[in-house]
Amino acid sequence: MKAEYAPNEHLLTEVVLIERILDLKEKRNAVILVHNYQRPEIQDIGDFVGDSLGLARWAAGTDAEVIVFCGVHFMAETASILCPDRVVLLPDINAGCPMADMVAAREVKRFREERPEVTVVSYVNTTAAVKAVSDYCCTSSNAVEVVIRVPGEEVLFLPDRNLAAYVAERVPEKRIIPWNGFCPVHQGIRGEHVRRAKELHPEAEVIAHPECTREVLEQADHIRSTSGMVKAACDSRSREFIVATESGILHPLRKALPDKRFYPPIVEPICPNMKLTTLSKVLRSLETLRPQVRVPEGIRLKALRSVERMLLSEVS
């Protein structure tokens, strides 16, 4: 008999966790911000679920005293840069970003000393220290717009070489110098994975993230940030889509468009760091107000200008 009730017991545990989270969130005057790549149950408790740009804008505008950031470390740092007077919690402090770790502030400073005429545009997937030594910050959704408007003819774009190549094709009037970094998840999506998925679903359109390689982007009908993917699927008449990005995005796509079908490439892309956040960890962080992420004031002030330019999606 016990085996028959095990699923319901598990469900009850999840329900209780959610009830406690929501109750404590109200008592703490907290807001829960969730990236599109998080587990479905984490997305479902979010006050806002979106891409890096949307999350940063939400963090900048909230009047909550506590920000629970269900994402990875650089995202919580961005919230701390924008909201130094708030408590910013990252439920699992080990949720990092391999791409962000592929560039260090000292390396960027060395480049700037050697090439002071080059404008530095830093992808949001970087540490606060790297943002502090950059001229501008951007996300995948506004990278092209930001690079078009920055001064100068040469731009060091870091750390993602694939996004740099995507931007370079769309801004030919500038010379883009790519950093040799990448997202392991998107780098692992190969052109053959998409081709095989298209053989299985010949009517499906392909939506790809610009962090993917050229061989994937060349097959894409739409190239979008994660939140842009939802809009692309909404606007399209197609009933089926192959989605070339981390598999967490399938949950908001299926919620928004239950009458359409969404498939990962043949090899399902999963970011282990994005999956570290659990309901238990969210509850514990609200109970203890730990782990906190706080950017030192000296770095924060230097990084703030580039982050604000990202939020405005314009430069001067």
N, C-alpha and C positions, 0 to 999 in steps of 0.2 A: 504493500500500500504506500509505503514511503516514496517509492520511485514515482508513483503516479502524481504525487503532490509536489515533487521537486521543482518543476517549472514554475508553478504558482508561488512557491516559496521564494524562488529567485526573483520573480516579478514583484512580489511584495517587498522584498529587500530594496529593489530599485525604486519602487514607489515611495517607500519610507525615506530613502536617501534624498530623493527629489523634494519631498515635503519639508525635510529638515533644511535643505539648502535654501529653498525659497523663503522659509520662515526666517532663517538667520540672515539671509540677504536683506530682507526688509528691516530687521533690527539693526544691522550694521550700516544701513543706507549705502548699500553696495550695488554695483552694476556688473553684470557678467558679459564680457565680450568674447566672442568665439570665432575662430577662423574656420573657413569652409572645409578645411582638411581634417577637422577634429572628428572624433567618434560621433555617430548619430545621436546617442543619448546626451552627449555634451552639447551638441548643436541645439537640441530641443529645449534646453534650459536657458539658452542665451537670450539676453535682452536685445542683442544685436549680433547677427551672424553675417560675415562678409569677408572681403579681401583686405589686404594690408592698408590700402588707402582709406577704405570705408571705416575700418576699425580705428585708424589713427584719427580720422575726423570725428568719430563718435567719442573717442577718449577726450579729445580737445574740447568738446562741447558739453560733456556731462557735468552735472553738479553733485554727483555721488561722492561720498567721502572715501569709499573703497572701490577700487577697480580690480576685478578678478579677470585676469587675462588668460584665456584658454587658447594658447598658441605656443609659440616658442620664444626663447629668451630675448631676441632682438625686438620682438613686438612689444614685450613688457617694458623694455628699455625705452622704446619710442613713447609709450604712454607716460613713463616717468619724466622724459624730456619735456613733454607738453604739460604735465600736471605735477609739478614738484611738491605741491602741498597735499597731494593725495597719497593714500596707501595703495601701492600697486602690488598685487599678489600674482605669482606664477605658481599654480598648484604643484607642478613638478619642476624643481629648479634645474634638473638635468635635461629638460627639453631644450636642446640647442638646435643650431642650424649648421650643417657641414659647409654649406656655401659661405655663410658669414665667416666661418673660421678660416677660409682660404685667403683672406686678406687681413693684414695687420696695420694699425695706424702708423707704425714706424716705417713700414714699406711705402706707404702713400706719402709720408713726409719726405722720405728720401727722393722719391720721384719728383715731388714738387720742387725740391731744391735744385734738381738737375734740369727740370723743364718748367720753370715758373710761368711760362706763357700759356701753358695748357690748362684748360678748365677741367676741374674734377667733378664728375657727376657720380654720385654714389647711390646704387640701388638700395632700397629700404632694407633688403636682406643683408645688413651689415651691422657691426657693433656700434654702440654710441661713440666709442673712441674714433672709429673710422669716419663716422658722420661729422665729428668735430673737426677733422682735417680736410673735409670736402667743401666744395663751393655750393653744390646743389644736391638735393636728394630727389629720388623719383620712385615710382612703383611701376609694375608692368603695365598698368592701365594708362599712365600718363608719361612714360619714358620718352616717347617720340616727341610729344608736345614740349616737354622740358628741354630736350636737347636742341630742338629747333630754335628756342628762344634764348639759350645761354649765349653770352658773348664769346667772341673768338672763333677761330676756324678749326681748332683742334680740341678734342674732348677725350679725356681719360675716363672710360666707362668701366665701373667695377661693381661687384666682382664677377658677374656672370657673362662669360664669353658668348653664349647663345643669345641672350637678350641684347648684347652689344651688336652682334651681327644683324639681328632683326632691326634694330634702330638704324644701323649704318645703311641698310638697303632703303630705308624710308627717309633718310636725311642725307642725301648724297653730297650736299653742299658743305658738309663738315667732314673732317677726317676723324673717325672714331678709333681710338686706341683701346683695344679690349684687354681687360685683365684676364688671366688664365684660370678663372674659377668656373664652377658649374654646380647645378643642383643634381646630386646623384640620382634622385628619383626621375627627373625629366631626362637626364642624360641616358638613363637606362631604358627609356622608351625608344625603340628602334623603328626605322621605317618599315621593316619586314613585319613587325608586330601590328602596325596599322594596316598594312596591305592584307595580311591574313584576316584581320577583323573585317575588312571591307568585303573579302570573299564570302565571309559568313553572313554579312548584313549588307548586301549590295545596294540597298535603297538608303542606307544611312549616310548622313552628312558627318564630316569630321570636324570636331571642335578641338583646338589645340592651344596649349599655353605657350607664350613666346619664350619660355625657358627651354622649350624642346629644341632639338637639333634641326638643322635645315631639312634633312631628309624626311622628317615628320611634318614640318611646317609646309613643305611643298605639296603635301597631300591634303592639307587642311582647307575646308570651306570657310572656316571662321578661326581667327587667331585672337584670343581674348584672355584677360585676367579671369580669375575664378568667378567673380560676380558678373563680369561681362559675359561669361558662358551662359548664365541663366537667362540673360536678356537675349542673347543670340538664339537660344533654343525657343524662347517665347515668340520671337519675331519670325522665325522660320516656319515654312509650311511643312517641312519634313516631319515625319512621325518617328524617325529613328536617328540616333546619334551615336557615334563613337567618340569617346571623350578622352583625349590624350593629356591627362594630368593626374595628380594624386587622387586616389579613389574616393576620398572623403567627399568630393564635390558631387558624387552621384546622389547623395542623400538630399541636398537642397534642390537638385534638379528634379528628382522624382517627386519630392513634396510639391514643388511649384507646378509641375506638369505631369500629373499622374496618368494622363491619357497618352503620353509619349514614352518611348523606350530609349534607355541610355545604357551603353555598353563600354566597359574599359577595353583597352587594347588586349591582345591575347595574353600578355603577361600583366596581371593587375598591379599598377604602381602603388606602393604603400610607403609612406614616410614613418619610420618607427618613432621618431621624435614627436610627431604630431599625435601619435596614438598613446603617448605616455600619460596624458591627462585622463583621469577617471572621475566618476561621481564621488567616490570616497575621498579622493585627493582634493576635490573642490570643497567638499564639506569640511575637511580638516583645515584647509587654508582659511576658511571663513571662521572657524572656531578659534584658531590660534593666531590669525593674522600673520601667518608665515606660510611659505617663504616670501619675503618682500624683495622687490627689485627696485633699487634706487641708484640713479646715475649721479656721480659726484658733481657738485655744482660747477666746478671749473670746466669739466667736459660738457655738462648739460648746456651751459650758456653758449659754448662754441658750436654745439650740434644743433641748437634750436633754430638758428637762421636757415640752415639747409632743410630742416624738417618743415619749417613754416612755408618755405617755397614749394615744397612738395604738396602740402595741403591746399595751397592756393592754385596749384597747377599753372603757375605763371611765374616769370622771373623778370627782373628789370635791371 
